[in-house]
Amino acid sequence: MKKVTGISSKYLGKPLIWIGWQVNKHCPFQCHYCEEFTWGDKNPANFTWEVYERMADKLIDKYKYGHMEFTGGEPLTFPYLDQLISKFYDAGWTIGILTNLGKRKEAYKHWIGKVDYVCASYHANVINTDKKRDAWFEKLDNMGTYIPMICRIILDPKHWDHVLNVFHTLRTDNLLLLEPVRLLAFHNVFSNDKDLADTHYTLEQNKIIDTLEARIGHVTGTILPSEIKLTYDDGTTETNEGLEAFNSISVLSRSRQNNFKGWSCDIGINSLWVGGDGQISKGGCHSFDQKFIGDIDKLNEVQWPTESTICPYDLCYCDLDVVISKRKI
């Protein structure tokens, strides 16, 4: 099988800039496969609105354009989410929200016309009865009539047959994309043996996930990277646009082709990760490894990156980092 040696991501002919902002580390779901750093904070917000506003202004001024993806924890528990959405919308940025859909659907209607997609993660360990599941998917389908929706099916090994069945049979009439999501054992991602990151699954389950392909929905239009070019070790290239472009990146993660150790990566130049505790890093990988460049309440002390990073990790565990342009050297 040929291997990728380069990823080039563009938005409207310019380098793709993708910022991940984890607005909090507070989530009522507390899933068994999520590390406590994603849900263990009791505070829905750790700073005042003025601190968040200054950070938003700094990002808008520094990067000029880009895609902002808000996540958590659970961003719907964050009290200033609507204000941040309005900030980046008014500045002309594209916006995505990652949520578990734990709030009533009326809470999402404030975003109509402002957010480019809502990415809903399905957690079968919490949505664990027929009644809950019917209600969750009814909400997902209904929201897709007024907001572009992506659904991520978390491939929970404790509910394996169920989640596989949902992925293969769920109607996609009102979806942009239905994506199967491989779980990684985060505490093993940065170990010496990268294969330990797949220990959630049996060998057979891992092989099944390797071959799964996202299902493109029936909703037209796209808000994702306008172009991604993959370069392979045999000299060939593959260029995709829109949803197919983003899918070409997620395929690398699912099929375990996301080892970029030693590559030159543009994280920090064309990306950033803002943590729920206010700590800033070049990307999600550096956040987990606690390689921070500053804090949102001390912006005058942030060490903004000025050059590409040589990747030190065996696995790139987040598509937010995988999508950033990088090349084998």
BELCORSUL-V989271 format. One record per helix or strand. SS is the DSSP state (h for helix, s for strand). FROM is the first residue (numbers start at 1). LEN is the number of residues. Records with the same first field share a line. If there is no record, write none. Layout:
SS = FROM-LEN ; FROM-LEN
This chain:
s = 4-8 ; 14-2 ; 18-5 ; 26-1 ; 40-1 ; 67-5 ; 94-6 ; 117-6 ; 149-6 ; 177-5 ; 215-2 ; 227-6 ; 237-4 ; 264-2 ; 271-4 ; 279-3 ; 292-4 ; 309-2 ; 326-2
h = 36-3 ; 49-15 ; 75-3 ; 81-10 ; 105-7 ; 130-14 ; 157-13 ; 186-4 ; 194-5 ; 203-9 ; 242-13 ; 284-5 ; 299-3 ; 319-4
